[in-house]
């Protein structure tokens, strides 16, 4: 990644001033400093507050930016909105390179906020004297190392609390602080294998927007998956151009959740980030031209990100044809999955003769297997039980045989995971098995059992889902992306 | 419910013979007897097995039905498929009224199974000499009392293990044993407030089908919600007629998941329950004419059932117009929910003036509330914090005020539930609040926190969902049903 990119100063500043710093642990101006310190920010921090004396977390307060002798790369604002323009004047005087404005109360609050924005444009000479991220945002986070490691942290400039995290290959760029805050944190807690590289809250996008951050993440080889939540497109032409660039990068995927797709949603987004309404047709045209993965809701946005993250970090192959196998200990699950498989444009291929021969041996005579890759495993359990053979061994033989079938690109399984019943799968085998094909598991059972086994499987890049439809949908977006990538 | 309904003998038999009874606890023929006994079956049980001597669970084995002196109401089969026709002859000789055939290996296994079926039709004189449920099913369950109560149980004739259960107002009629077995059991464990009245596994429907069981449940006032999983329609005309009847019953709803809607699904269902393919258009026409709620996947089938169960058991009103309010501590969540609200045909109405006046007081001057019922609560938290007022009290005042608004039929909320953070909602207030309007909560947080609070809220008939889209979809089906009911 280029050292001269405009985003660099916002993610790798050598010195930061926290404007609106506070001694009160309940205030954002305290939490920003605390987040920087506890997450091993390597640069220097200058707390600034004209009304505070003494120290905060061992750092001396300054009354104003102009008191500081060192050069300041980045000023982080957590102040009342009305003082922002004047302090920006100080920043410019001091040649501060970037301002990260977390303060709210601008475009999104109507007339008075628009006046403040005009003032900022005037003071900064249309952002030529200083670059701005925000306002109305939750800060920018760069994760260099897991929270559990000695070298934990990176650059944590937000006022939200961020505890258990893992470095990974996902970048999140959003116009909703929740997605960079509580929601993300809890996704990471529920899916501890989900690793994040950047969590970027861009707020109202007064100056810097999705464009600069997208560009930065595209050029950063540590990022494989870019999850976007946008309430408006700052520059549709450039956005499409950047997305098209990603189509030529084999291990990079962009997923977009667009807020404000409906008239009601636009009404909401205008009072959230001050976004102007965009025509539904324009939005659809942009997404289509961009050739990116679209999520319809928050849950899908993060699930898709998790799925792609796993695929790329494990070096698994994207499917080319959508040929899957479904294995379930229930005929009903088989029928339902068949309907959903078709709904999402996938299919169960005819299996190779060698696969069929192995399966025939494991199925009872009264219920032979299908020739196509939909396996109701129940009869094999019955046969194993009657012959006093281990069901686990039979299961292992079946899924390994099917994965080995060259007509099959990925396998769906159904697993009962319960703290009260023994598992039909040999979890140890599954957690050590290596394959470049996709293995997805539909988890049924009690919450504790599902959580426990999911975490084990996820570590070996086996995707787990608690809904059969979600599992199939997540495979279908891999196929969609593989088709996107083939477009020149 | 009529004492003379054909289903009665299958759910309320005074005497049962278990054919294929076994002493081996790992075999179905043992588990059926164990299930009957441990769940307080009040009638008499006769184990039958020509190859067994002595006793099973304190009950003496009989070599054959014909040895028994008492009249037998119901014979439960758990035998090899090939012996079924001959034993049915014994049943007829002994004037057994019903045969519940859990044995598999009939229509679903092709030619040999079809021959067996023909034999059964011949032996029973086309089911005129004895009525049959199944074959290829998991048994029938009637729950009279919670598993935790002294009088626990009812009639449990399946071979699956059924532990923690609660009597409720849901009847499940399915052609997939999994839905009557493991899947259902774990739904009940994850959602302990979800109570079941009947769990009816009807298998291949050789004789009795969804028609008789549907009729029975429609006439049973203890059932409010009927969840169906069907792979075929036995008698579409009669099915539509029964469904139309339900439209005139204010507190009864039918939800259908139809397996085998696609060519692939039909291929699957034919090897599962021997169902013949039905045209996609026929299926859609039936569902449309029937005017019932359709689920697209298993998860929705049970979630919808849970939602209707809650509405009916708490006496809440179905919405008439789809006018909802969304309250979230995040503008992004507001925008996303607005898009989804429109997608599902709901809307945020303009609130009453009195509501607006209360809200205006609680919002800061720099960020006044909307006039329409979408509330970003974040500014109210900020104001409360600045004024040193309890956020919880402000929250409580807001949601109570909005629920009281006569333009609002139901409210959506977003809650962070975490074991590590204090909750912004006053859970005690929520768990004791009485209203006939619908309150749904989108739960974000860590799994343990969500489970804990969900259970508390569910007990007070507040629906909880872990996906915002699911929450909104579940409200939309209530609106759909309210429209269904208005059709004469």
Interface residues (C-beta under 8 A of the other chain):
Chain A: X26 X81 X104 X105 X108 X109 X112 X113 X163 X174 X175 X176 X177 X178 X179 X182 X183 X186 X189 X190 X229 X231 X257 X259 X260 X261 X262 X263 X264 X265 X267 X268 X269 X271 X272 X273 X296 X297 X298 X299 X329 X330 X331 X332 X333 X334 X335 X336 X337 X338 X339 X340 X341 X342 X343 X347 X348 X366 X367 X370 X372 X374 X376 X385 X416 X418 X420 X444 X445 X446 X447 X451 X466 X467 X468 X469
Chain B: X26 X81 X104 X105 X108 X109 X112 X113 X163 X174 X175 X176 X177 X178 X179 X182 X183 X186 X189 X190 X229 X231 X257 X259 X260 X261 X262 X263 X264 X265 X267 X268 X269 X271 X272 X273 X296 X297 X298 X299 X329 X330 X331 X332 X333 X334 X335 X336 X337 X338 X339 X340 X341 X342 X343 X347 X348 X366 X367 X370 X372 X374 X376 X385 X416 X418 X420 X444 X445 X446 X447 X451 X466 X467 X468 X469
